[in-house]
């Protein structure tokens, strides 16, 4: 079980960045025009153009906080960090907006978009499933790390 947790957690160091750059949805306003692909990084780039402070917060909570959590869990797994620091890492994980971002995306996909009375078209892309999987795996690793490494 320990080895599986370590491998799953370390795989997130690669999978999360792939998910950040992967197309998570395709959107367009008219059905006969091609759809543009959007990723988490492209969304952050759009925010940087309009509001630097919001972009800094979003970048920290969407990218750095999950990565800090993954690295901290890896250090606990390799006995390089005390398991007592699992509580602060869990708090950092709660600050991570990855799970909230996924929920917001699904709401947008479910409700669709409407601009100037025209219903837009939104389709999911493979990156959304990868990102959702990374978020779920990250949550499971946190729970299982407490059970395996702390509770014994």
C-alpha positions as CSV (number, residue, x, y, z in Angstrom):
1,X,0.0,0.0,0.0
2,X,2.8,2.4,0.8
3,X,4.5,1.8,-2.5
4,X,1.2,2.4,-4.4
5,X,0.7,5.7,-2.5
6,X,4.3,6.8,-3.3
7,X,4.0,5.9,-7.0
8,X,0.5,7.5,-7.3
9,X,1.7,10.7,-5.6
10,X,4.8,11.0,-7.7
11,X,2.9,10.4,-10.8
12,X,0.9,13.6,-10.0
13,X,4.1,15.6,-10.3
14,X,3.9,14.8,-14.0
15,X,0.2,14.4,-14.6
16,X,-0.9,17.8,-13.1
17,X,1.3,19.9,-15.4
18,X,0.0,17.9,-18.4
19,X,-3.5,18.5,-17.2
20,X,-2.9,22.2,-16.8
21,X,-1.8,22.6,-20.5
22,X,-4.2,20.0,-21.9
23,X,-7.4,21.3,-23.6
24,X,-10.2,21.0,-21.0
25,X,-13.0,22.3,-23.1
26,X,-13.8,23.5,-26.6
27,X,-16.1,26.5,-27.0
28,X,-17.6,28.5,-29.8
29,X,-20.6,30.7,-30.4
30,X,-21.9,29.3,-33.7
31,X,-22.4,25.7,-34.5
32,X,-20.8,25.9,-38.0
33,X,-17.6,27.6,-36.9
34,X,-14.7,25.7,-35.4
35,X,-14.3,25.5,-31.7
36,X,-11.4,27.0,-29.8
37,X,-9.6,24.9,-27.2
38,X,-9.2,26.2,-23.7
39,X,-6.8,25.0,-21.0
40,X,-6.2,26.0,-17.4
41,X,-3.1,27.8,-18.4
42,X,-4.9,29.7,-21.2
43,X,-7.5,30.7,-18.7
44,X,-4.8,32.0,-16.3
45,X,-3.2,33.9,-19.1
46,X,-6.5,35.6,-19.9
47,X,-6.8,36.6,-16.2
48,X,-3.3,38.0,-16.2
49,X,-4.2,40.4,-19.0
50,X,-7.1,41.9,-17.0
51,X,-6.3,41.6,-13.3
52,X,-2.8,40.9,-12.0
53,X,-3.8,40.5,-8.4
54,X,-6.5,38.0,-9.1
55,X,-4.2,36.2,-11.5
56,X,-1.6,35.9,-8.7
57,X,-4.1,34.5,-6.3
58,X,-5.5,32.1,-8.9
59,X,-2.0,30.9,-9.9
60,X,-1.1,30.3,-6.3
61,X,-4.3,28.4,-5.5
62,X,-4.6,26.5,-8.8
63,X,-1.0,25.6,-9.4
64,X,1.4,26.2,-6.5
65,X,-0.8,25.0,-3.6
66,X,-1.5,21.5,-5.2
67,X,2.1,21.1,-6.1
68,X,3.3,22.1,-2.5
69,X,0.9,19.5,-1.2
70,X,2.2,16.8,-3.6
71,X,5.8,17.5,-2.7
72,X,5.0,17.6,1.0
73,X,3.2,14.3,0.8
74,X,6.2,12.8,-1.1
75,X,8.5,14.0,1.7
76,X,6.3,12.3,4.3
77,X,6.2,9.1,2.2
78,X,10.0,9.0,2.1
79,X,10.3,9.9,5.9
80,X,12.0,13.2,5.1
81,X,9.2,15.2,6.7
82,X,7.4,14.5,9.9
83,X,3.9,13.0,9.6
84,X,2.8,15.7,12.1
85,X,3.0,18.2,9.2
86,X,0.2,16.3,7.4
87,X,-2.4,18.6,9.0
88,X,-0.8,21.8,7.5
89,X,-0.5,20.0,4.2
90,X,-4.1,19.1,4.3
91,X,-4.9,22.7,4.9
92,X,-2.8,23.7,1.9
93,X,-4.7,21.1,0.0
94,X,-8.0,22.7,1.0
95,X,-6.7,26.0,-0.3
96,X,-6.0,24.4,-3.6
97,X,-8.7,25.4,-6.0
98,X,-8.3,22.4,-8.2
99,X,-11.5,20.7,-6.9
100,X,-13.5,23.9,-7.0
101,X,-12.2,24.6,-10.5
102,X,-13.5,21.2,-11.7
103,X,-16.9,21.8,-10.1
104,X,-17.2,25.2,-11.7
105,X,-16.2,23.7,-15.1
106,X,-18.9,21.1,-14.9
107,X,-21.5,23.7,-14.0
108,X,-20.5,25.8,-17.0
109,X,-20.6,22.7,-19.2
110,X,-24.0,21.8,-17.9
111,X,-25.6,25.2,-18.3
112,X,-23.9,26.2,-21.5
113,X,-23.1,29.8,-22.5
114,X,-25.3,32.5,-24.0
115,X,-23.9,35.7,-25.5
116,X,-26.1,38.3,-27.1
117,X,-29.1,35.9,-27.2
118,X,-27.1,33.3,-29.1
119,X,-26.4,30.0,-27.3
120,X,-22.8,29.0,-27.5
121,X,-21.5,25.5,-27.9
122,X,-19.2,23.9,-25.3
123,X,-17.7,20.5,-25.5
124,X,-15.5,18.6,-23.1
125,X,-12.0,17.8,-24.1
126,X,-9.7,15.0,-22.8
127,X,-7.8,17.3,-20.5
128,X,-10.9,17.8,-18.3
129,X,-11.1,14.1,-17.6
130,X,-7.3,14.0,-16.9
131,X,-7.6,17.0,-14.6
132,X,-10.6,15.5,-12.8
133,X,-8.7,12.3,-12.3
134,X,-5.7,14.1,-10.9
135,X,-7.9,16.0,-8.4
136,X,-9.7,12.8,-7.2
137,X,-6.4,10.9,-7.0
138,X,-4.9,13.7,-5.0
139,X,-7.8,13.7,-2.5
140,X,-7.6,9.9,-2.1
141,X,-3.8,10.1,-1.6
142,X,-4.3,12.6,1.2
143,X,-6.8,10.4,3.0
144,X,-4.9,7.2,2.5
145,X,-1.6,8.9,3.6
146,X,-3.2,9.7,7.0
147,X,-4.4,6.1,7.4
148,X,-1.2,4.4,6.3
149,X,1.6,6.7,7.5
150,X,0.0,8.4,10.6
151,X,-2.7,6.0,12.0
152,X,-0.6,3.0,11.2
